[in-house]
Amino acid sequence: MLAHIDVHRDADKVASFLELRRLLAVETVLKASRQLSTAGHAALAALIERQRHEPALHAFIERDLEISRAIVIAADNFAMRLLFN
C-alpha cells in the first residue's frame, strides 16, 4: 500500500501506515513464534545473526526485509502478508 503513496507529500499517511505496521508486528511475531518449528526458529535466528554482522546499510535493510518476510510467512495470515508486502 505504501508504494501508492507519495512519501514527500503524504508523510502523515506514511507515518500512519508505519505505526499500524509496528503495532501489528508484535502480534505477528507472537503468532509466528507459536507456529514455527524448532528448525524454523533456528532459521530465523540465523537470519537475525547475519543481519547483526552486516556492515553495509543497504544489505542490512535487505536482511531486515528478509527477516520480516520470514516472520509474516510463518504467521500464516493473508492480511498480514498484504500489509507487510
C-alpha positions in Angstrom: 0.0 0.0 0.0 2.8 2.4 0.8 4.0 2.1 -2.8 0.9 4.0 -3.9 1.5 7.0 -1.5 3.7 10.0 -2.4 6.0 9.9 0.6 7.0 13.5 0.1 3.5 14.9 0.0 1.8 12.5 2.3 4.2 12.0 5.2 1.4 11.8 7.7 -0.2 8.9 5.8 3.1 7.1 5.6 3.7 7.6 9.3 0.2 6.2 10.0 0.8 3.1 8.0 4.2 2.5 9.6 2.6 2.9 13.1 -0.1 0.4 12.2 2.6 -2.0 10.9 4.7 -1.7 14.1 1.6 -2.4 16.2 0.7 -5.5 14.2 4.3 -6.6 14.1 4.1 -7.6 17.8 1.1 -9.9 17.2 2.7 -11.2 14.0 5.9 -12.2 15.8 3.9 -13.8 18.6 1.8 -15.8 16.2 4.9 -16.8 14.1 6.8 -17.9 17.2 4.0 -20.2 18.3 3.8 -21.8 14.8 7.4 -22.1 14.0 9.1 -25.5 14.4 12.5 -25.8 16.1 14.1 -25.7 12.6 12.1 -22.6 11.8 13.3 -20.9 14.9 16.8 -21.8 14.1 16.5 -20.5 10.5 15.1 -17.2 11.8 17.8 -16.9 14.4 20.4 -17.4 11.6 18.8 -14.6 9.5 19.0 -12.3 12.6 22.6 -13.2 13.2 23.5 -12.5 9.6 21.9 -9.1 9.9 23.8 -8.3 13.1 27.1 -8.6 11.3 26.1 -6.8 8.1 28.3 -3.7 7.7 26.6 -2.2 4.7 23.4 -0.2 5.2 21.8 -1.4 2.0 22.5 -5.1 2.9 21.3 -4.5 6.5 18.0 -3.2 5.2 17.7 -6.2 2.8 18.3 -8.6 5.7 15.7 -6.7 7.7 13.2 -7.2 4.9 14.1 -10.9 4.7 13.5 -11.3 8.4 10.2 -9.5 8.3 9.1 -11.6 5.3 10.0 -14.8 7.1 8.1 -13.8 10.2 5.0 -12.9 8.2 5.1 -16.1 6.2 5.5 -18.1 9.4 2.5 -16.3 10.9 0.4 -17.6 8.0 -2.0 -14.7 7.8 -3.1 -13.4 4.4 -4.0 -9.9 5.6 -0.6 -9.5 7.3 1.1 -10.6 4.1 -0.7 -7.8 2.2 0.2 -5.2 4.8 3.8 -6.2 5.0 4.3 -6.6 1.3 
